[in-house]
């Protein structure tokens, strides 16, 4: 593992027009890790991801990719090391799966070299890897949400970058497809050795699939570390304003958030103690 | 699959993307696109030959083709090369400029309505040209110089200024197709109002000249009209086709394109500038011939079954449409009409149909 972080944000200030979303943020992504950024709506997590992927220029401070300023590196060069999948990307109507995934090769191509054998090999492999090879000639807009997301991930995979940023890759997917996509992300990390940073809404899935959680609130990082350290009821109260208990996920052993909600407030602790006291009959 | 496998050069083939490779060059073999484009080229040559042959002194298609490759008698050579070829050549050049321009703007805006005529570019170019005709028309010297040098330049400047205005007003942290179209329609209306005002203000002779020009006409086009538009196209068409490379990534939306290493704003500005240049040059040469830039790219897209308007095919079929319209305008009716009227008759129902399809048709 490298000692220099793959991605390093230093004293970052990010803004949309006059609206400053993130101010004075420092953040490092280590090589070969899966990091999930969590936080309530509007906390600036997508903004941070867009800045890490140089989709949004920093107002102050900068992002380093392998120790070099990302905004001073030619963007095509960056695109060979860093792949970004934006939130809810849209494909033009009628575009085939193969053509979309082939777009991922753009940083490796030129106008006179648009389908080299390297391109073809990378696309073929990405498609087989995500299980989308049989859909290669289908139009993307005729696929289901989960399949579509696999196609977009294939595109980033075909790009052949070491570092991959995913902005809410599971949005609009049902639970089964969320798990499906995240299994794919896990394989990106374990089998293909990619460094992944993703923004996720589902805390339990984030805890399960990431080695490192970053919790954000109001544009600042509140907690950061392994899921067991970050995902605590104190953090949930502070960051999400959520009254919840954290138990152990019976499947993965990672923390599992159980929100309390108004109806069970007060009585839940006693009930829980009672049930553990009685034990399984 | 192990990490090392992904790091070594992977091999394999992808369904639907057959490679064509020669030394360092490579591309995807798309038989349907090649077939449709080749058919278009053949039909355009044929249509040009028919168009050249028809007239007070009819010449058969074969004879026209013979003259074009260097044969024929001297009378035929004179009639074809000096009298009639410039008109058809202007039609071809103007048509391909409009088709290519429309394909680029529709692809960049990801909106089938976003053609230079809808975006106000043509209206802006016309307004500038009419201002020149009306204000400069009082002296004969200005008029003759103006129509050859001044008109194209005025139209070009008018088109570029309008496009810059539309782009500037529609830009809000990026360009969204619908906003571009709406702002374009608005600016186009202002330009049309300027044109009307000029026509009211003008001397009757200037107004008549401007009106004929405004319907888009290929009447009495000589080599002096062909040369400027030919030079402009010789520059702009290759630039436009080179820029297509970035267009593929731009199609995926701004963020994805940036992630793929495209300078989005730079690439889009260059593409739009090329498209506006093409539309303005075409307008300067033959007046505002409507609907070609709107209709042709969408027809080609459907013929080829592509996900974005094909540039080369749009250029070819743009030429074909204008040639065909010119033939109809010249010969099929008792009076000779300006070609712009025929393209409008074909194009207007298409526009209504597309608007009636509503959001689905204009989906980004």
Interface residues (C-beta under 8 A of the other chain):
Chain A: X16 X17 X50 X53 X54 X55 X74 X75 X76 X77 X78 X79 X80 X82 X83 X84 X85 X86 X89 X90 X91 X92 X93 X94 X95 X96 X98 X99 X100 X101 X102 X103 X104 X106 X107 X109 X110 X111 X112 X113 X114 X115 X116 X117 X118 X119 X120 X121 X122 X123 X124 X125 X127 X128 X129 X133 X136 X137 X139 X159 X160 X191 X192 X193
Chain B: X1 X2 X3 X6 X9 X10 X11 X12 X13 X14 X15 X16 X17 X19 X20 X21 X24 X25 X26 X27 X28 X110 X173 X242 X244 X245 X248 X249 X251 X252 X253 X255 X256 X258 X259 X260 X261 X262 X263 X305 X306 X307 X308 X363 X364
